[in-house]
Amino acid sequence: MDRRSLILSGMASGLTSVGLGACASTSQPRNPDPNGPAYDTGAAATYSADEMVRATSDFLGVTAESAGAAIERIFRERGQPTGYVAGEEGSAAIAVGLRYGRGLLYMKNRPTQEVFWQGPSVGWDWGGNASRVFTLCYNLQYPDAIFRRFPGVEGSAYLVGGLGVNYQKADTIVLAPIRAGVGLRLGANIGYLAYSRQRNILPF
């Protein structure tokens, strides 16, 4: 083989290697943070009714029958959630009310995220209470999407199996907080909750 043919053959081999290398590098999904935990960046997985009944019963300290009645109704209306928040909150009201809470957001194949919430309300209720809250999250595709203001959905509050449930909505994301022992405060006011990464003293 003469010198010219040898040079052309070497160039062709080099281009082929580069092309194959480029294809190999784009065929695998990349972790957005190579030094961070690996997790699925696709659509969020959902939780089954059995998973939510067990988690709600254990966290709120209620019977499986009570948790099942509330979960069954929410699933009938909304389907399977993509995440949930387990936390505690305190609230008080004399016509104008305030609510503060703190919990952990769980999503399958995602890192656990600490969440705070706070918000005002206006209505005819009065008094105060502290309770655990188990919130089902719908159409929440990644944890950071929860950090916004969620107004209450009018006419969505109800009591099932001794548990209070109401809906909050922002764009396509719907939250369904389940509370134990909320009494007359449930559905007695109009307001919103703002979810944030850190505690905010002012609820506005």
DOVEXMAR-520111 format. One line per field, with one value per residue: x, y negated, z of N, C-alpha, C in turn. Coordinates in nm, 3 decimals. Layout:
n.c1 = [X,...] $
n.c2 = [Y,...] $
n.c3 = [Z,...] $
ca.c1 = [X,...] $
ca.c2 = [Y,...] $
ca.c3 = [Z,...] $
c.c1 = [X,...] $
c.c2 = [Y,...] $
c.c3 = [Z,...] $
//
This chain:
n.c1 = [0.087,0.060,0.189,-0.008,-0.251,-0.237,-0.256,-0.517,-0.667,-0.618,-0.739,-1.010,-1.063,-1.033,-1.243,-1.462,-1.438,-1.480,-1.746,-1.883,-1.826,-1.962,-2.227,-2.249,-2.221,-2.452,-2.652,-2.714,-2.896,-2.822,-2.720,-2.833,-2.682,-2.378,-2.239,-2.430,-2.716,-2.840,-3.133,-3.454,-3.532,-3.758,-4.118,-4.312,-4.359,-4.649,-4.854,-5.014,-5.350,-5.345,-5.087,-5.114,-5.320,-5.201,-4.983,-5.115,-5.274,-5.076,-4.927,-5.110,-5.221,-5.464,-5.738,-5.720,-5.959,-6.076,-5.881,-5.890,-6.149,-6.133,-5.919,-6.024,-6.234,-6.093,-5.927,-6.124,-6.214,-5.981,-5.779,-5.456,-5.196,-4.895,-4.718,-4.663,-4.712,-4.602,-4.665,-4.677,-4.894,-5.002,-5.278,-5.484,-5.767,-5.969,-6.217,-6.035,-5.781,-5.475,-5.232,-4.974,-4.722,-4.514,-4.327,-4.236,-4.176,-4.254,-4.162,-4.164,-3.855,-3.726,-3.541,-3.605,-3.781,-3.774,-4.047,-4.222,-4.519,-4.756,-5.026,-5.307,-5.654,-6.002,-6.312,-6.601,-6.510,-6.351,-6.099,-5.838,-5.597,-5.377,-5.233,-5.162,-5.083,-5.159,-5.083,-5.195,-5.052,-5.114,-5.042,-4.792,-4.484,-4.215,-4.016,-3.965,-4.178,-4.381,-4.345,-4.514,-4.809,-5.116,-5.445,-5.754,-5.999,-6.318,-6.597,-6.496,-6.441,-6.476,-6.586,-6.472,-6.492,-6.412,-6.199,-6.074,-6.092,-5.975,-5.943,-5.673,-5.555,-5.330,-5.269,-5.223,-5.168,-5.281,-5.352,-5.434,-5.500,-5.520,-5.661,-5.667,-5.906,-5.994,-6.229,-6.472,-6.332,-6.277,-6.358,-6.475,-6.369,-6.209,-5.921,-5.565,-5.270,-4.925,-4.650,-4.315,-3.949,-3.831,-3.908,-4.148,-4.232,-4.427,-4.741,-4.819] $
n.c2 = [0.120,-0.221,-0.540,-0.742,-0.601,-0.482,-0.702,-0.798,-0.578,-0.575,-0.820,-0.765,-0.561,-0.702,-0.892,-0.720,-0.611,-0.840,-0.899,-0.671,-0.698,-0.933,-0.854,-0.661,-0.820,-0.969,-0.788,-0.712,-0.822,-1.121,-1.205,-1.498,-1.606,-1.501,-1.448,-1.416,-1.237,-0.956,-0.961,-0.901,-1.091,-1.110,-1.093,-1.122,-0.847,-0.671,-0.624,-0.344,-0.261,-0.089,-0.136,-0.403,-0.388,-0.237,-0.406,-0.645,-0.557,-0.470,-0.708,-0.909,-0.783,-0.644,-0.411,-0.148,-0.126,-0.383,-0.539,-0.411,-0.474,-0.750,-0.760,-0.602,-0.762,-0.989,-0.871,-0.784,-1.024,-1.152,-0.972,-0.802,-0.931,-1.127,-1.180,-1.249,-1.441,-1.426,-1.556,-1.804,-2.051,-2.372,-2.577,-2.870,-3.080,-3.371,-3.469,-3.584,-3.375,-3.183,-2.956,-2.723,-2.498,-2.201,-1.955,-1.648,-1.583,-1.314,-1.127,-0.877,-0.741,-0.981,-1.235,-1.288,-1.575,-1.857,-2.049,-2.352,-2.521,-2.789,-3.014,-3.244,-3.273,-3.346,-3.364,-3.224,-3.084,-2.994,-2.956,-2.710,-2.464,-2.178,-1.947,-1.639,-1.609,-1.461,-1.477,-1.422,-1.436,-1.549,-1.529,-1.633,-1.652,-1.685,-1.756,-2.038,-2.173,-2.207,-2.434,-2.692,-2.902,-2.774,-2.799,-2.726,-2.489,-2.572,-2.449,-2.192,-2.067,-1.807,-1.555,-1.233,-0.921,-1.027,-1.184,-1.487,-1.628,-1.828,-2.011,-2.166,-2.381,-2.463,-2.575,-2.286,-2.121,-1.945,-1.935,-1.728,-1.758,-1.559,-1.557,-1.492,-1.527,-1.796,-1.929,-2.192,-2.370,-2.285,-2.362,-2.595,-2.830,-3.059,-3.060,-3.032,-2.827,-2.871,-2.708,-2.647,-2.650,-2.714,-2.822,-3.076,-3.362,-3.559,-3.501,-3.575] $
n.c3 = [0.000,-0.093,0.024,0.014,0.010,0.261,0.436,0.379,0.459,0.736,0.813,0.760,0.945,1.185,1.174,1.179,1.438,1.596,1.530,1.626,1.895,1.959,1.919,2.118,2.346,2.353,2.383,2.639,2.927,3.109,3.436,3.587,3.789,3.837,4.071,4.260,4.406,4.221,4.030,3.882,3.599,3.451,3.394,3.691,3.913,4.038,4.339,4.489,4.604,4.827,4.928,5.010,5.198,5.405,5.470,5.545,5.761,5.944,5.985,6.068,6.282,6.287,6.233,5.986,5.851,5.873,5.742,5.495,5.403,5.353,5.167,4.961,4.863,4.772,4.578,4.402,4.302,4.213,4.139,4.124,4.329,4.267,4.462,4.817,5.118,5.445,5.752,6.020,6.166,6.290,6.382,6.413,6.479,6.476,6.330,6.131,6.028,6.080,5.952,5.999,5.891,5.866,5.693,5.520,5.180,4.977,4.695,4.447,4.340,4.372,4.553,4.903,5.014,5.223,5.338,5.395,5.502,5.497,5.565,5.531,5.641,5.600,5.762,5.939,6.150,6.466,6.723,6.787,6.678,6.673,6.459,6.282,5.937,5.631,5.308,4.985,4.662,4.337,3.989,4.030,3.916,3.976,4.269,4.326,4.213,4.392,4.536,4.571,4.571,4.688,4.641,4.812,4.697,4.615,4.793,4.827,5.067,5.308,5.545,5.615,5.756,6.001,5.934,5.801,5.479,5.213,4.903,4.728,4.472,4.208,3.898,3.713,3.922,4.201,4.544,4.819,5.128,5.422,5.733,6.084,6.340,6.293,6.339,6.348,6.196,5.942,5.616,5.695,5.627,5.396,5.204,5.145,5.101,5.115,4.993,5.083,5.081,5.319,5.657,5.677,5.847,5.804,5.665,5.411] $
ca.c1 = [0.000,0.144,0.176,-0.136,-0.359,-0.223,-0.307,-0.664,-0.723,-0.611,-0.840,-1.142,-1.076,-1.050,-1.379,-1.555,-1.428,-1.544,-1.890,-1.933,-1.815,-2.070,-2.352,-2.250,-2.235,-2.589,-2.750,-2.743,-2.939,-2.723,-2.764,-2.808,-2.579,-2.296,-2.192,-2.546,-2.781,-2.902,-3.277,-3.522,-3.570,-3.877,-4.244,-4.317,-4.436,-4.765,-4.874,-5.139,-5.441,-5.297,-4.972,-5.159,-5.398,-5.106,-4.906,-5.205,-5.311,-4.960,-4.882,-5.213,-5.260,-5.606,-5.759,-5.714,-6.093,-6.093,-5.792,-5.939,-6.268,-6.089,-5.838,-6.112,-6.306,-5.998,-5.887,-6.237,-6.225,-5.855,-5.687,-5.336,-5.111,-4.754,-4.637,-4.740,-4.641,-4.638,-4.615,-4.757,-4.926,-5.081,-5.361,-5.571,-5.850,-6.082,-6.262,-5.917,-5.700,-5.340,-5.196,-4.833,-4.692,-4.382,-4.329,-4.145,-4.239,-4.205,-4.196,-4.087,-3.735,-3.684,-3.493,-3.702,-3.769,-3.841,-4.144,-4.293,-4.635,-4.819,-5.128,-5.418,-5.789,-6.108,-6.437,-6.675,-6.459,-6.265,-6.032,-5.707,-5.570,-5.251,-5.266,-5.081,-5.144,-5.108,-5.130,-5.172,-5.015,-5.152,-4.977,-4.665,-4.387,-4.085,-4.037,-3.964,-4.303,-4.476,-4.315,-4.599,-4.930,-5.227,-5.576,-5.848,-6.102,-6.447,-6.692,-6.429,-6.413,-6.571,-6.540,-6.491,-6.430,-6.352,-6.086,-6.112,-6.024,-6.011,-5.854,-5.607,-5.515,-5.253,-5.254,-5.271,-5.130,-5.385,-5.314,-5.549,-5.460,-5.606,-5.632,-5.743,-5.948,-5.998,-6.351,-6.548,-6.248,-6.278,-6.458,-6.538,-6.295,-6.156,-5.784,-5.468,-5.145,-4.804,-4.548,-4.183,-3.832,-3.795,-4.016,-4.177,-4.315,-4.546,-4.809,-4.869] $
ca.c2 = [0.000,-0.340,-0.634,-0.815,-0.511,-0.461,-0.821,-0.801,-0.471,-0.620,-0.924,-0.701,-0.490,-0.801,-0.947,-0.617,-0.601,-0.957,-0.886,-0.572,-0.753,-1.031,-0.781,-0.597,-0.918,-1.023,-0.681,-0.693,-0.945,-1.177,-1.260,-1.641,-1.637,-1.380,-1.425,-1.400,-1.106,-0.921,-0.939,-0.904,-1.226,-1.104,-1.121,-1.071,-0.726,-0.694,-0.536,-0.269,-0.285,-0.014,-0.208,-0.525,-0.352,-0.199,-0.523,-0.737,-0.497,-0.471,-0.843,-0.983,-0.708,-0.609,-0.274,-0.128,-0.151,-0.528,-0.584,-0.355,-0.546,-0.878,-0.734,-0.552,-0.873,-1.072,-0.797,-0.782,-1.155,-1.204,-0.869,-0.774,-1.049,-1.115,-1.207,-1.285,-1.515,-1.386,-1.661,-1.855,-2.193,-2.437,-2.683,-2.942,-3.176,-3.449,-3.524,-3.575,-3.267,-3.156,-2.815,-2.698,-2.356,-2.154,-1.813,-1.592,-1.543,-1.187,-1.090,-0.759,-0.765,-1.121,-1.261,-1.345,-1.721,-1.923,-2.147,-2.433,-2.590,-2.890,-3.085,-3.305,-3.234,-3.435,-3.291,-3.241,-2.991,-3.048,-2.851,-2.668,-2.321,-2.125,-1.816,-1.583,-1.627,-1.373,-1.543,-1.355,-1.532,-1.503,-1.598,-1.688,-1.573,-1.695,-1.816,-2.185,-2.229,-2.231,-2.560,-2.797,-2.927,-2.687,-2.838,-2.618,-2.469,-2.601,-2.339,-2.061,-2.016,-1.710,-1.464,-1.092,-0.834,-1.107,-1.259,-1.601,-1.634,-1.937,-2.019,-2.291,-2.367,-2.567,-2.525,-2.147,-2.048,-1.940,-1.878,-1.682,-1.738,-1.480,-1.597,-1.425,-1.613,-1.937,-1.989,-2.286,-2.456,-2.236,-2.419,-2.712,-2.949,-3.071,-3.106,-2.960,-2.789,-2.890,-2.609,-2.709,-2.572,-2.751,-2.881,-3.218,-3.410,-3.623,-3.401,-3.633] $
ca.c3 = [0.000,-0.100,0.136,0.004,0.051,0.403,0.503,0.363,0.542,0.875,0.834,0.762,1.072,1.291,1.166,1.223,1.583,1.653,1.512,1.719,2.030,1.978,1.934,2.249,2.452,2.355,2.397,2.779,2.994,3.199,3.562,3.584,3.889,3.844,4.207,4.347,4.401,4.093,4.038,3.754,3.557,3.369,3.460,3.828,3.937,4.125,4.456,4.487,4.716,4.942,4.983,5.076,5.318,5.509,5.511,5.613,5.889,6.033,6.019,6.141,6.400,6.278,6.187,5.842,5.797,5.859,5.635,5.369,5.357,5.296,5.047,4.855,4.800,4.698,4.458,4.310,4.241,4.157,4.091,4.201,4.344,4.230,4.580,4.936,5.222,5.580,5.839,6.131,6.152,6.393,6.325,6.506,6.407,6.529,6.202,6.046,6.080,6.030,5.957,5.973,5.893,5.823,5.665,5.420,5.055,4.926,4.558,4.407,4.260,4.391,4.689,4.996,5.020,5.335,5.291,5.493,5.445,5.581,5.491,5.604,5.605,5.647,5.772,6.062,6.250,6.571,6.799,6.739,6.687,6.620,6.406,6.175,5.806,5.527,5.186,4.858,4.557,4.204,3.876,4.076,3.843,4.040,4.401,4.333,4.161,4.500,4.603,4.517,4.649,4.651,4.695,4.836,4.595,4.679,4.803,4.821,5.200,5.359,5.649,5.582,5.855,6.107,5.880,5.718,5.350,5.122,4.786,4.693,4.332,4.140,3.761,3.703,4.043,4.303,4.672,4.898,5.268,5.509,5.870,6.189,6.449,6.255,6.392,6.267,6.113,5.806,5.528,5.754,5.591,5.261,5.212,5.064,5.166,5.035,5.026,5.065,5.122,5.455,5.734,5.661,5.958,5.745,5.583,5.287] $
c.c1 = [0.089,0.111,0.041,-0.251,-0.357,-0.281,-0.459,-0.730,-0.724,-0.715,-0.979,-1.165,-1.100,-1.188,-1.482,-1.556,-1.497,-1.694,-1.950,-1.929,-1.926,-2.203,-2.361,-2.275,-2.375,-2.693,-2.790,-2.788,-2.835,-2.789,-2.734,-2.702,-2.493,-2.251,-2.306,-2.605,-2.845,-3.050,-3.337,-3.566,-3.693,-4.001,-4.249,-4.404,-4.548,-4.769,-5.009,-5.224,-5.393,-5.179,-5.017,-5.243,-5.304,-5.031,-4.992,-5.241,-5.196,-4.925,-4.983,-5.258,-5.407,-5.616,-5.749,-5.849,-6.117,-6.008,-5.843,-6.059,-6.228,-6.012,-5.925,-6.185,-6.212,-5.955,-5.999,-6.249,-6.099,-5.761,-5.566,-5.246,-4.967,-4.662,-4.726,-4.648,-4.692,-4.579,-4.710,-4.782,-5.003,-5.159,-5.445,-5.649,-5.949,-6.131,-6.148,-5.822,-5.563,-5.312,-5.049,-4.807,-4.553,-4.389,-4.226,-4.225,-4.172,-4.254,-4.108,-3.972,-3.687,-3.629,-3.604,-3.675,-3.842,-3.928,-4.204,-4.416,-4.695,-4.923,-5.237,-5.552,-5.887,-6.237,-6.504,-6.623,-6.372,-6.205,-5.897,-5.690,-5.431,-5.279,-5.160,-5.158,-5.078,-5.168,-5.094,-5.149,-5.045,-5.090,-4.851,-4.555,-4.246,-4.101,-4.048,-4.095,-4.404,-4.457,-4.388,-4.720,-5.045,-5.356,-5.662,-5.951,-6.237,-6.538,-6.629,-6.409,-6.520,-6.504,-6.573,-6.419,-6.361,-6.232,-6.137,-6.028,-6.069,-5.908,-5.798,-5.552,-5.438,-5.217,-5.307,-5.240,-5.240,-5.329,-5.440,-5.503,-5.567,-5.565,-5.721,-5.779,-5.954,-6.125,-6.417,-6.463,-6.251,-6.391,-6.523,-6.468,-6.251,-6.014,-5.694,-5.351,-5.031,-4.699,-4.411,-4.073,-3.791,-3.914,-4.028,-4.271,-4.442,-4.613,-4.851,-4.767] $
c.c2 = [-0.123,-0.436,-0.706,-0.729,-0.488,-0.579,-0.827,-0.695,-0.509,-0.724,-0.862,-0.628,-0.585,-0.859,-0.846,-0.604,-0.717,-0.947,-0.786,-0.621,-0.851,-0.961,-0.717,-0.696,-0.973,-0.916,-0.659,-0.824,-0.991,-1.227,-1.409,-1.685,-1.511,-1.347,-1.400,-1.262,-1.081,-0.900,-0.958,-1.045,-1.226,-1.138,-1.054,-0.946,-0.756,-0.593,-0.468,-0.303,-0.213,-0.084,-0.330,-0.495,-0.318,-0.321,-0.622,-0.686,-0.505,-0.612,-0.919,-0.910,-0.674,-0.466,-0.268,-0.154,-0.300,-0.581,-0.535,-0.429,-0.678,-0.856,-0.686,-0.666,-0.960,-1.002,-0.793,-0.914,-1.198,-1.098,-0.853,-0.898,-1.021,-1.143,-1.233,-1.357,-1.468,-1.488,-1.697,-2.003,-2.243,-2.551,-2.745,-3.045,-3.244,-3.530,-3.519,-3.473,-3.258,-3.007,-2.801,-2.549,-2.325,-2.005,-1.772,-1.547,-1.416,-1.166,-0.971,-0.799,-0.911,-1.138,-1.321,-1.494,-1.775,-2.037,-2.221,-2.493,-2.684,-2.963,-3.141,-3.247,-3.335,-3.357,-3.312,-3.150,-3.063,-2.931,-2.817,-2.518,-2.291,-1.983,-1.769,-1.594,-1.533,-1.421,-1.463,-1.460,-1.472,-1.592,-1.672,-1.601,-1.580,-1.778,-1.968,-2.248,-2.259,-2.369,-2.675,-2.814,-2.841,-2.736,-2.714,-2.610,-2.481,-2.478,-2.201,-1.997,-1.917,-1.625,-1.321,-1.009,-0.910,-1.187,-1.372,-1.606,-1.759,-1.944,-2.160,-2.274,-2.489,-2.513,-2.382,-2.064,-2.058,-1.874,-1.842,-1.655,-1.657,-1.512,-1.519,-1.527,-1.760,-2.006,-2.083,-2.375,-2.412,-2.298,-2.544,-2.841,-2.945,-3.124,-3.029,-2.918,-2.808,-2.792,-2.665,-2.616,-2.601,-2.817,-3.030,-3.261,-3.474,-3.525,-3.451,-3.619] $
c.c3 = [0.000,0.012,0.134,0.051,0.201,0.482,0.497,0.449,0.689,0.906,0.845,0.893,1.186,1.292,1.214,1.374,1.651,1.646,1.608,1.862,2.059,1.998,2.071,2.360,2.462,2.378,2.542,2.842,3.092,3.326,3.562,3.684,3.907,3.985,4.305,4.335,4.266,4.115,3.901,3.721,3.468,3.447,3.597,3.836,4.036,4.239,4.446,4.609,4.841,5.009,5.063,5.201,5.433,5.561,5.589,5.752,5.989,6.078,6.103,6.267,6.404,6.228,6.035,5.777,5.775,5.745,5.500,5.314,5.291,5.166,4.931,4.785,4.719,4.570,4.356,4.235,4.165,4.101,4.181,4.209,4.301,4.349,4.700,5.034,5.357,5.676,5.951,6.111,6.274,6.330,6.434,6.428,6.500,6.411,6.101,6.107,6.017,6.044,5.919,5.982,5.842,5.800,5.563,5.299,5.004,4.784,4.521,4.315,4.266,4.532,4.774,5.013,5.142,5.283,5.410,5.425,5.548,5.498,5.580,5.562,5.664,5.649,5.905,6.174,6.354,6.648,6.739,6.752,6.630,6.574,6.308,6.044,5.707,5.395,5.062,4.749,4.420,4.096,3.919,4.016,3.900,4.168,4.401,4.285,4.271,4.563,4.534,4.609,4.597,4.716,4.718,4.724,4.662,4.677,4.805,4.956,5.245,5.468,5.609,5.686,5.967,6.063,5.791,5.593,5.275,5.010,4.772,4.551,4.284,4.003,3.755,3.827,4.147,4.428,4.750,5.041,5.344,5.652,5.967,6.296,6.416,6.303,6.294,6.179,5.968,5.726,5.580,5.716,5.446,5.272,5.118,5.152,5.068,5.083,4.992,5.115,5.265,5.524,5.707,5.772,5.906,5.650,5.446,5.174] $
//
